Amino acid sequence: MLPVPTHSAPRLAGVLRSSIASLRGEANEFELPAASGVVVVLVDGLGAANIQARAGHARFLASRMARRDVIRTVVPSTTAAAIASFTTGRMPGEHGLVGYRSLDAEHDRVVNQLNGWDDGMLPETWQRAETLFDAARPSGVPSYAIGAARYANSGFTRAVLRGAEYRAGASIADRFTAARDVLDEASPALIYLYVPELDQAAHAHGWESDRWLTILEHLDAELAAFERRMPRGTGLLVTADHGVIDIPAHRHVFIDDRPELLEGIRHVGGEPRFLSLYLEPGLDEAVRAALVDRWRAAEGHRAWVLGRDEAIEAGVYGHVAEEVRPRIGDILVAARSAIVYYDRREANRQAETMIGQHGSLSDEETRVPLIRGGVYART
């Protein structure tokens, strides 16, 4: 069975919404008490299982994370879709960022949702939903986004951080210093602090590498020190967009080895653990259904294989707007075992060097922490 969480499961999409309600002294889905300021730290690529497996190197995080401090991210479990859901409070089927690489049907191309923005795919309209930063502004809650300087004016930032004032910090420590500066300047204040370093290290070296572990220890120490320095009445939340698993090179599956699976496929999108396959226009329904069956027969023993309608009916993307529907693959192949899919026909094969991977529906990829500190600390 497809492991899609129920609608009532606590989700990443509710974190920022609950934080804003807390600043207003209102009831919220995570039962956060009233706060004078909120700092939400989103650590790219830090799943609940990753923390549990390295608890001795993350004493602050591990000591605060009980079973009830675990929530679910979106599917696909990838940064573009997850952060857009985090900042809009909507599921991918509504905001429109349905994966890492998705179809821009108007221009007949597959576009990277993190760094492929151009005049043909405007961030302000492709990402369809109002951000929670914009929504909070009329009620007097100013929002701040803190991240690396290189992200300040990116297309993805324009798509998902509209309404937040961007402040740059080169290192993890610099970003926490910037957050403390904001707390000293403004009350109330909603602060989103982004940490990409763990995800970057996982992709390059694996999450079980010494490099990844060193960064985790540094982050854990910075979080503990920051909580001690926060003004009284401030809430701290630590969450993530997805978890990470390591996939060795001998577990790579090359789809171009099976030409019969590629007949009728016009574009290959998605990502290595969650393929989105887009069919040639004009194929009749019988041919489409036969191709889904062919993929299921070939890969069903190690992946979930669904047609677009099946995925939408199963609630994979939440409610799906008609405008977003063509962005979802006609065939979706989500890895169930420890494999990744690659296409050697791609002009750029740099992705094949990645060790840390994510995107599919496993617990390791979809269960993320929601760790509480400051006035939010559990008693």
Secondary structure, 3 states (H helix, E strand, C coil): CCCCCCCCCCEHHHHHHHHHHHHCCCCCCCCCCCCCEEEEEEECCCCHHHHHHCHHHCHHHHHHCCHHHEEECCCCCCHHHHHHHHHHCCCHHHHCCCCCEEEEHHHCEEEECCCCCECCECHHHHCCCCCHHHHHHHHCCCEEEEECHHHCCCHHHHHHCCCCEEEECCCHHHHHHHHHHHHHHCCCCEEEEEECHHHHHHHHHCCCCHHHHHHHHHHHHHHHHHHHHCCCCEEEEEEECCCCEECCHHHEEEHHHCHHHHCCEEEEEEECCEEEEEECCCCCHHHHHHHHHHHHHHHCCCEEEEEHHHHHHHCCCCCCCCCCHHHCCCEEEEECCCCEEECCCCCCCHHHHCCEECCCCCHHHHEEECEEEECCCCC
